[in-house]
Amino acid sequence: MSVQLWSGPSTRIRVKRWACNLVNMSKATKRIPLREGTFEDLGELKGAGETWDDVVKELIEAKQMENRRELLERTDDDDFVPLDEI
């Protein structure tokens, strides 16, 4: 997936995703409108050599890990009962 940036009334990220399978090749384009400040904050997360896709994937992975931790904390209790006692 590649990302192209351009300026307009608001800064936007244009995401091009190329999907390929054995039968055909398709192309999908997605636009993600961002406020200027949000774009600048996002740019601070982007390292040298990283693509915008890398940055977004890392954010998704971090959010998924946070969700898993929260779920674990909600379901973690110290009232463990061994199965052989049930």
N, CA, C and O atoms as a Tinker XYZ file with bonds, in Angstrom:
   344  protein
     1  N      0.849000   -1.162000    0.000000    73     2
     2  CA     0.000000    0.000000    0.000000    64     1     3
     3  C      0.901000    1.233000    0.000000    63     2     4     5
     4  O      1.870000    1.294000    0.757000    81     3
     5  N      0.594000    2.187000   -0.823000    73     3     6
     6  CA     1.379000    3.412000   -0.845000    64     5     7
     7  C      0.489000    4.588000   -0.493000    63     6     8     9
     8  O     -0.726000    4.527000   -0.682000    81     7
     9  N      1.072000    5.640000    0.009000    73     7    10
    10  CA     0.322000    6.819000    0.422000    64     9    11
    11  C      0.904000    8.025000   -0.288000    63    10    12    13
    12  O      2.120000    8.209000   -0.330000    81    11
    13  N      0.027000    8.843000   -0.844000    73    11    14
    14  CA     0.464000   10.081000   -1.478000    64    13    15
    15  C     -0.164000   11.233000   -0.707000    63    14    16    17
    16  O     -1.327000   11.159000   -0.310000    81    15
    17  N      0.597000   12.287000   -0.498000    73    15    18
    18  CA     0.105000   13.440000    0.246000    64    17    19
    19  C     -0.060000   14.611000   -0.702000    63    18    20    21
    20  O      0.710000   14.762000   -1.650000    81    19
    21  N     -1.059000   15.438000   -0.449000    73    19    22
    22  CA    -1.234000   16.659000   -1.198000    64    21    23
    23  C     -1.908000   17.684000   -0.321000    63    22    24    25
    24  O     -2.499000   17.337000    0.701000    81    23
    25  N     -1.826000   18.943000   -0.707000    73    23    26
    26  CA    -2.445000   20.008000    0.069000    64    25    27
    27  C     -3.666000   20.508000   -0.663000    63    26    28    29
    28  O     -3.703000   20.521000   -1.893000    81    27
    29  N     -4.633000   20.906000    0.069000    73    27    30
    30  CA    -5.849000   21.478000   -0.464000    64    29    31
    31  C     -6.467000   22.293000    0.651000    63    30    32    33
    32  O     -5.754000   22.813000    1.509000    81    31
    33  N     -7.795000   22.412000    0.652000    73    31    34
    34  CA    -8.448000   23.121000    1.749000    64    33    35
    35  C     -8.077000   22.506000    3.101000    63    34    36    37
    36  O     -7.945000   23.214000    4.099000    81    35
    37  N     -7.915000   21.210000    3.122000    73    35    38
    38  CA    -7.396000   20.534000    4.311000    64    37    39
    39  C     -6.374000   19.521000    3.824000    63    38    40    41
    40  O     -6.439000   19.071000    2.680000    81    39
    41  N     -5.445000   19.165000    4.672000    73    39    42
    42  CA    -4.433000   18.196000    4.284000    64    41    43
    43  C     -5.066000   16.820000    4.294000    63    42    44    45
    44  O     -5.811000   16.485000    5.215000    81    43
    45  N     -4.782000   16.029000    3.294000    73    43    46
    46  CA    -5.363000   14.705000    3.185000    64    45    47
    47  C     -4.279000   13.684000    2.908000    63    46    48    49
    48  O     -3.217000   14.005000    2.375000    81    47
    49  N     -4.564000   12.470000    3.275000    73    47    50
    50  CA    -3.694000   11.355000    2.919000    64    49    51
    51  C     -4.460000   10.524000    1.912000    63    50    52    53
    52  O     -5.626000   10.193000    2.127000    81    51
    53  N     -3.815000   10.192000    0.828000    73    51    54
    54  CA    -4.440000    9.369000   -0.200000    64    53    55
    55  C     -3.761000    8.008000   -0.152000    63    54    56    57
    56  O     -2.546000    7.897000   -0.316000    81    55
    57  N     -4.548000    6.999000    0.069000    73    55    58
    58  CA    -4.006000    5.662000    0.234000    64    57    59
    59  C     -4.370000    4.832000   -0.987000    63    58    60    61
    60  O     -5.541000    4.722000   -1.348000    81    59
    61  N     -3.365000    4.253000   -1.614000    73    59    62
    62  CA    -3.604000    3.355000   -2.743000    64    61    63
    63  C     -3.244000    1.952000   -2.306000    63    62    64    65
    64  O     -2.138000    1.701000   -1.828000    81    63
    65  N     -4.178000    1.050000   -2.471000    73    63    66
    66  CA    -3.908000   -0.325000   -2.101000    64    65    67
    67  C     -4.006000   -1.175000   -3.361000    63    66    68    69
    68  O     -4.995000   -1.129000   -4.093000    81    67
    69  N     -2.971000   -1.935000   -3.589000    73    67    70
    70  CA    -2.957000   -2.834000   -4.727000    64    69    71
    71  C     -3.173000   -4.238000   -4.206000    63    70    72    73
    72  O     -2.403000   -4.730000   -3.382000    81    71
    73  N     -4.222000   -4.879000   -4.688000    73    71    74
    74  CA    -4.489000   -6.250000   -4.265000    64    73    75
    75  C     -4.318000   -7.145000   -5.490000    63    74    76    77
    76  O     -4.794000   -6.824000   -6.579000    81    75
    77  N     -3.662000   -8.223000   -5.301000    73    75    78
    78  CA    -3.390000   -9.120000   -6.418000    64    77    79
    79  C     -3.762000  -10.531000   -6.009000    63    78    80    81
    80  O     -3.409000  -10.989000   -4.922000    81    79
    81  N     -4.476000  -11.214000   -6.885000    73    79    82
    82  CA    -4.713000  -12.633000   -6.668000    64    81    83
    83  C     -4.418000  -13.368000   -7.964000    63    82    84    85
    84  O     -3.996000  -12.742000   -8.937000    81    83
    85  N     -4.623000  -14.654000   -8.004000    73    83    86
    86  CA    -4.271000  -15.435000   -9.182000    64    85    87
    87  C     -5.141000  -15.128000  -10.388000    63    86    88    89
    88  O     -4.729000  -15.365000  -11.524000    81    87
    89  N     -6.342000  -14.602000  -10.157000    73    87    90
    90  CA    -7.268000  -14.385000  -11.263000    64    89    91
    91  C     -7.145000  -12.982000  -11.854000    63    90    92    93
    92  O     -7.058000  -12.833000  -13.073000    81    91
    93  N     -7.136000  -11.949000  -11.003000    73    91    94
    94  CA    -7.074000  -10.587000  -11.517000    64    93    95
    95  C     -6.356000   -9.677000  -10.544000    63    94    96    97
    96  O     -6.031000  -10.063000   -9.421000    81    95
    97  N     -6.119000   -8.461000  -11.001000    73    95    98
    98  CA    -5.465000   -7.465000  -10.165000    64    97    99
    99  C     -6.431000   -6.295000  -10.026000    63    98   100   101
   100  O     -6.964000   -5.812000  -11.025000    81    99
   101  N     -6.662000   -5.833000   -8.792000    73    99   102
   102  CA    -7.566000   -4.701000   -8.595000    64   101   103
   103  C     -6.847000   -3.595000   -7.835000    63   102   104   105
   104  O     -5.856000   -3.839000   -7.147000    81   103
   105  N     -7.353000   -2.394000   -7.967000    73   103   106
   106  CA    -6.747000   -1.230000   -7.340000    64   105   107
   107  C     -7.840000   -0.477000   -6.585000    63   106   108   109
   108  O     -8.905000   -0.204000   -7.140000    81   107
   109  N     -7.581000   -0.145000   -5.328000    73   107   110
   110  CA    -8.530000    0.634000   -4.540000    64   109   111
   111  C     -7.816000    1.876000   -4.013000    63   110   112   113
   112  O     -6.660000    1.802000   -3.598000    81   111
   113  N     -8.502000    3.011000   -4.029000    73   111   114
   114  CA    -7.944000    4.253000   -3.520000    64   113   115
   115  C     -8.809000    4.733000   -2.372000    63   114   116   117
   116  O    -10.034000    4.762000   -2.486000    81   115
   117  N     -8.189000    5.108000   -1.273000    73   115   118
   118  CA    -8.898000    5.613000   -0.109000    64   117   119
   119  C     -8.341000    6.977000    0.254000    63   118   120   121
   120  O     -7.134000    7.203000    0.170000    81   119
   121  N     -9.206000    7.873000    0.652000    73   119   122
   122  CA    -8.792000    9.196000    1.102000    64   121   123
   123  C     -9.169000    9.346000    2.563000    63   122   124   125
   124  O    -10.282000    9.012000    2.970000    81   123
   125  N     -8.236000    9.849000    3.339000    73   123   126
   126  CA    -8.461000   10.048000    4.763000    64   125   127
   127  C     -8.247000   11.529000    5.059000    63   126   128   129
   128  O     -7.101000   11.973000    5.132000    81   127
   129  N     -9.319000   12.308000    5.232000    73   127   130
   130  CA    -9.136000   13.728000    5.527000    64   129   131
   131  C     -8.639000   13.919000    6.960000    63   130   132   133
   132  O     -9.125000   13.270000    7.887000    81   131
   133  N     -7.668000   14.815000    7.127000    73   131   134
   134  CA    -7.095000   15.115000    8.435000    64   133   135
   135  C     -7.016000   16.619000    8.618000    63   134   136   137
   136  O     -6.802000   17.362000    7.659000    81   135
   137  N     -7.191000   17.064000    9.859000    73   135   138
   138  CA    -6.935000   18.462000   10.156000    64   137   139
   139  C     -5.424000   18.674000   10.113000    63   138   140   141
   140  O     -4.654000   17.730000   10.294000    81   139
   141  N     -5.010000   19.896000    9.876000    73   139   142
   142  CA    -3.580000   20.204000    9.752000    64   141   143
   143  C     -2.810000   19.760000   10.997000    63   142   144   145
   144  O     -1.737000   19.167000   10.879000    81   143
   145  N     -3.340000   20.038000   12.178000    73   143   146
   146  CA    -2.668000   19.650000   13.418000    64   145   147
   147  C     -2.549000   18.143000   13.562000    63   146   148   149
   148  O     -1.527000   17.634000   14.023000    81   147
   149  N     -3.591000   17.435000   13.170000    73   147   150
   150  CA    -3.565000   15.976000   13.238000    64   149   151
   151  C     -2.504000   15.427000   12.288000    63   150   152   153
   152  O     -1.774000   14.497000   12.631000    81   151
   153  N     -2.425000   16.006000   11.101000    73   151   154
   154  CA    -1.422000   15.576000   10.132000    64   153   155
   155  C     -0.008000   15.820000   10.663000    63   154   156   157
   156  O      0.878000   14.984000   10.484000    81   155
   157  N      0.199000   16.957000   11.311000    73   155   158
   158  CA     1.513000   17.251000   11.879000    64   157   159
   159  C      1.862000   16.261000   12.989000    63   158   160   161
   160  O      2.991000   15.777000   13.064000    81   159
   161  N      0.877000   15.961000   13.858000    73   159   162
   162  CA     1.110000   14.974000   14.920000    64   161   163
   163  C      1.447000   13.612000   14.331000    63   162   164   165
   164  O      2.342000   12.921000   14.817000    81   163
   165  N      0.735000   13.235000   13.296000    73   163   166
   166  CA     0.988000   11.959000   12.633000    64   165   167
   167  C      2.386000   11.950000   12.018000    63   166   168   169
   168  O      3.091000   10.943000   12.075000    81   167
   169  N      2.775000   13.068000   11.434000    73   167   170
   170  CA     4.099000   13.173000   10.828000    64   169   171
   171  C      5.231000   13.006000   11.836000    63   170   172   173
   172  O      6.313000   12.537000   11.484000    81   171
   173  N      4.986000   13.388000   13.092000    73   171   174
   174  CA     5.998000   13.213000   14.127000    64   173   175
   175  C      6.224000   11.738000   14.453000    63   174   176   177
   176  O      7.280000   11.371000   14.968000    81   175
   177  N      5.246000   10.903000   14.158000    73   175   178
   178  CA     5.367000    9.466000   14.406000    64   177   179
   179  C      6.098000    8.750000   13.274000    63   178   180   181
   180  O      6.546000    7.615000   13.439000    81   179
   181  N      6.218000    9.408000   12.133000    73   179   182
   182  CA     6.813000    8.787000   10.953000    64   181   183
   183  C      8.329000    8.923000   11.005000    63   182   184   185
   184  O      8.868000   10.029000   11.064000    81   183
   185  N      8.997000    7.794000   10.982000    73   183   186
   186  CA    10.458000    7.798000   10.998000    64   185   187
   187  C     11.030000    7.796000    9.588000    63   186   188   189
   188  O     10.311000    7.580000    8.613000    81   187
   189  N     12.311000    8.035000    9.497000    73   187   190
   190  CA    12.996000    8.014000    8.207000    64   189   191
   191  C     12.869000    6.630000    7.592000    63   190   192   193
   192  O     13.100000    5.623000    8.262000    81   191
   193  N     12.512000    6.581000    6.348000    73   191   194
   194  CA    12.385000    5.319000    5.642000    64   193   195
   195  C     11.050000    4.617000    5.843000    63   194   196   197
   196  O     10.781000    3.596000    5.209000    81   195
   197  N     10.211000    5.159000    6.724000    73   195   198
   198  CA     8.900000    4.561000    6.952000    64   197   199
   199  C      7.895000    5.128000    5.957000    63   198   200   201
   200  O      7.998000    6.278000    5.530000    81   199
   201  N      6.941000    4.310000    5.606000    73   199   202
   202  CA     5.844000    4.777000    4.760000    64   201   203
   203  C      4.681000    5.181000    5.656000    63   202   204   205
   204  O      4.646000    4.835000    6.837000    81   203
   205  N      3.731000    5.914000    5.086000    73   203   206
   206  CA     2.528000    6.256000    5.849000    64   205   207
   207  C      1.765000    4.993000    6.220000    63   206   208   209
   208  O      1.131000    4.934000    7.274000    81   207
   209  N      1.825000    3.991000    5.363000    73   207   210
   210  CA     1.178000    2.722000    5.659000    64   209   211
   211  C      1.802000    2.094000    6.900000    63   210   212   213
   212  O      1.088000    1.541000    7.738000    81   211
   213  N      3.130000    2.172000    7.029000    73   211   214
   214  CA     3.807000    1.651000    8.217000    64   213   215
   215  C      3.302000    2.347000    9.481000    63   214   216   217
   216  O      3.032000    1.698000   10.492000    81   215
   217  N      3.179000    3.669000    9.412000    73   215   218
   218  CA     2.740000    4.448000   10.569000    64   217   219
   219  C      1.328000    4.039000   10.973000    63   218   220   221
   220  O      1.052000    3.813000   12.151000    81   219
   221  N      0.444000    3.947000    9.999000    73   219   222
   222  CA    -0.947000    3.592000   10.294000    64   221   223
   223  C     -1.029000    2.170000   10.842000    63   222   224   225
   224  O     -1.775000    1.914000   11.787000    81   223
   225  N     -0.273000    1.250000   10.264000    73   223   226
   226  CA    -0.266000   -0.129000   10.772000    64   225   227
   227  C      0.202000   -0.186000   12.218000    63   226   228   229
   228  O     -0.372000   -0.912000   13.029000    81   227
   229  N      1.249000    0.580000   12.546000    73   227   230
   230  CA     1.750000    0.607000   13.923000    64   229   231
   231  C      0.700000    1.156000   14.883000    63   230   232   233
   232  O      0.549000    0.653000   15.996000    81   231
   233  N     -0.028000    2.192000   14.453000    73   231   234
   234  CA    -1.088000    2.744000   15.291000    64   233   235
   235  C     -2.200000    1.720000   15.512000    63   234   236   237
   236  O     -2.725000    1.593000   16.618000    81   235
   237  N     -2.551000    0.997000   14.456000    73   235   238
   238  CA    -3.583000   -0.041000   14.571000    64   237   239
   239  C     -3.123000   -1.130000   15.533000    63   238   240   241
   240  O     -3.880000   -1.544000   16.411000    81   239
   241  N     -1.895000   -1.592000   15.374000    73   239   242
   242  CA    -1.363000   -2.642000   16.259000    64   241   243
   243  C     -1.324000   -2.176000   17.712000    63   242   244   245
   244  O     -1.648000   -2.946000   18.616000    81   243
   245  N     -0.931000   -0.928000   17.945000    73   243   246
   246  CA    -0.875000   -0.397000   19.310000    64   245   247
   247  C     -2.280000   -0.348000   19.921000    63   246   248   249
   248  O     -2.462000   -0.696000   21.088000    81   247
   249  N     -3.261000    0.078000   19.144000    73   247   250
   250  CA    -4.640000    0.146000   19.642000    64   249   251
   251  C     -5.179000   -1.252000   19.921000    63   250   252   253
   252  O     -5.875000   -1.458000   20.914000    81   251
   253  N     -4.865000   -2.210000   19.059000    73   251   254
   254  CA    -5.307000   -3.587000   19.284000    64   253   255
   255  C     -4.693000   -4.158000   20.560000    63   254   256   257
   256  O     -5.373000   -4.851000   21.317000    81   255
   257  N     -3.414000   -3.874000   20.805000    73   255   258
   258  CA    -2.761000   -4.339000   22.033000    64   257   259
   259  C     -3.393000   -3.687000   23.259000    63   258   260   261
   260  O     -3.607000   -4.348000   24.275000    81   259
   261  N     -3.687000   -2.405000   23.167000    73   259   262
   262  CA    -4.342000   -1.700000   24.268000    64   261   263
   263  C     -5.706000   -2.327000   24.565000    63   262   264   265
   264  O     -6.061000   -2.535000   25.726000    81   263
   265  N     -6.462000   -2.626000   23.514000    73   263   266
   266  CA    -7.776000   -3.265000   23.694000    64   265   267
   267  C     -7.636000   -4.627000   24.354000    63   266   268   269
   268  O     -8.437000   -4.984000   25.218000    81   267
   269  N     -6.623000   -5.394000   23.953000    73   267   270
   270  CA    -6.403000   -6.715000   24.553000    64   269   271
   271  C     -6.028000   -6.594000   26.028000    63   270   272   273
   272  O     -6.509000   -7.360000   26.864000    81   271
   273  N     -5.160000   -5.619000   26.343000    73   271   274
   274  CA    -4.767000   -5.411000   27.748000    64   273   275
   275  C     -5.981000   -5.039000   28.594000    63   274   276   277
   276  O     -6.151000   -5.553000   29.700000    81   275
   277  N     -6.819000   -4.151000   28.080000    73   275   278
   278  CA    -8.016000   -3.750000   28.816000    64   277   279
   279  C     -8.949000   -4.943000   29.037000    63   278   280   281
   280  O     -9.513000   -5.103000   30.119000    81   279
   281  N     -9.105000   -5.765000   28.022000    73   279   282
   282  CA    -9.947000   -6.954000   28.151000    64   281   283
   283  C     -9.365000   -7.902000   29.189000    63   282   284   285
   284  O    -10.100000   -8.451000   30.010000    81   283
   285  N     -8.066000   -8.094000   29.159000    73   283   286
   286  CA    -7.408000   -8.968000   30.131000    64   285   287
   287  C     -7.576000   -8.441000   31.553000    63   286   288   289
   288  O     -7.831000   -9.209000   32.480000    81   287
   289  N     -7.433000   -7.132000   31.719000    73   287   290
   290  CA    -7.609000   -6.536000   33.042000    64   289   291
   291  C     -9.038000   -6.699000   33.546000    63   290   292   293
   292  O     -9.252000   -6.944000   34.733000    81   291
   293  N    -10.018000   -6.565000   32.655000    73   291   294
   294  CA   -11.424000   -6.722000   33.061000    64   293   295
   295  C    -11.748000   -8.158000   33.418000    63   294   296   297
   296  O    -12.571000   -8.408000   34.299000    81   295
   297  N    -11.106000   -9.112000   32.739000    73   295   298
   298  CA   -11.436000  -10.521000   32.963000    64   297   299
   299  C    -10.480000  -11.198000   33.932000    63   298   300   301
   300  O    -10.710000  -12.343000   34.321000    81   299
   301  N     -9.416000  -10.518000   34.330000    73   299   302
   302  CA    -8.432000  -11.104000   35.239000    64   301   303
   303  C     -8.912000  -10.945000   36.669000    63   302   304   305
   304  O     -9.093000   -9.829000   37.157000    81   303
   305  N     -9.115000  -12.061000   37.330000    73   303   306
   306  CA    -9.449000  -12.011000   38.752000    64   305   307
   307  C     -8.614000  -13.052000   39.486000    63   306   308   309
   308  O     -8.126000  -14.017000   38.899000    81   307
   309  N     -8.472000  -12.832000   40.743000    73   307   310
   310  CA    -7.651000  -13.725000   41.543000    64   309   311
   311  C     -8.444000  -14.886000   42.124000    63   310   312   313
   312  O     -7.925000  -15.649000   42.939000    81   311
   313  N     -9.689000  -15.021000   41.712000    73   311   314
   314  CA   -10.545000  -16.082000   42.224000    64   313   315
   315  C    -10.395000  -17.335000   41.375000    63   314   316   317
   316  O    -11.379000  -17.858000   40.852000    81   315
   317  N     -9.172000  -17.811000   41.238000    73   315   318
   318  CA    -8.889000  -18.991000   40.432000    64   317   319
   319  C     -9.346000  -20.236000   41.168000    63   318   320   321
   320  O     -9.049000  -20.422000   42.348000    81   319
   321  N    -10.074000  -21.089000   40.453000    73   319   322
   322  CA   -10.496000  -22.365000   40.994000    64   321   323
   323  C     -9.970000  -23.440000   40.068000    63   322   324   325
   324  O    -10.318000  -23.453000   38.887000    81   323
   325  N     -9.131000  -24.355000   40.575000    73   323   326
   326  CA    -8.635000  -25.422000   39.716000    64   325   327
   327  C     -9.785000  -26.265000   39.167000    63   326   328   329
   328  O    -10.790000  -26.485000   39.844000    81   327
   329  N     -9.619000  -26.732000   37.931000    73   327   330
   330  CA   -10.673000  -27.512000   37.290000    64   329   331
   331  C    -11.025000  -28.774000   38.062000    63   330   332   333
   332  O    -12.188000  -29.178000   38.062000    81   331
   333  N    -10.066000  -29.406000   38.716000    73   331   334
   334  CA   -10.359000  -30.640000   39.428000    64   333   335
   335  C    -11.202000  -30.398000   40.685000    63   334   336   337
   336  O    -11.699000  -31.349000   41.289000    81   335
   337  N    -11.365000  -29.118000   41.084000    73   335   338
   338  CA   -12.219000  -28.814000   42.223000    64   337   339
   339  C    -13.650000  -28.482000   41.817000    63   338   340   341
   340  O    -14.506000  -28.258000   42.672000    81   339
   341  N    -13.901000  -28.450000   40.546000    73   339   342
   342  CA   -15.257000  -28.105000   40.069000    64   341   343
   343  C    -16.127000  -29.336000   40.013000    63   342   344
   344  O    -17.296000  -29.250000   39.638000    81   343
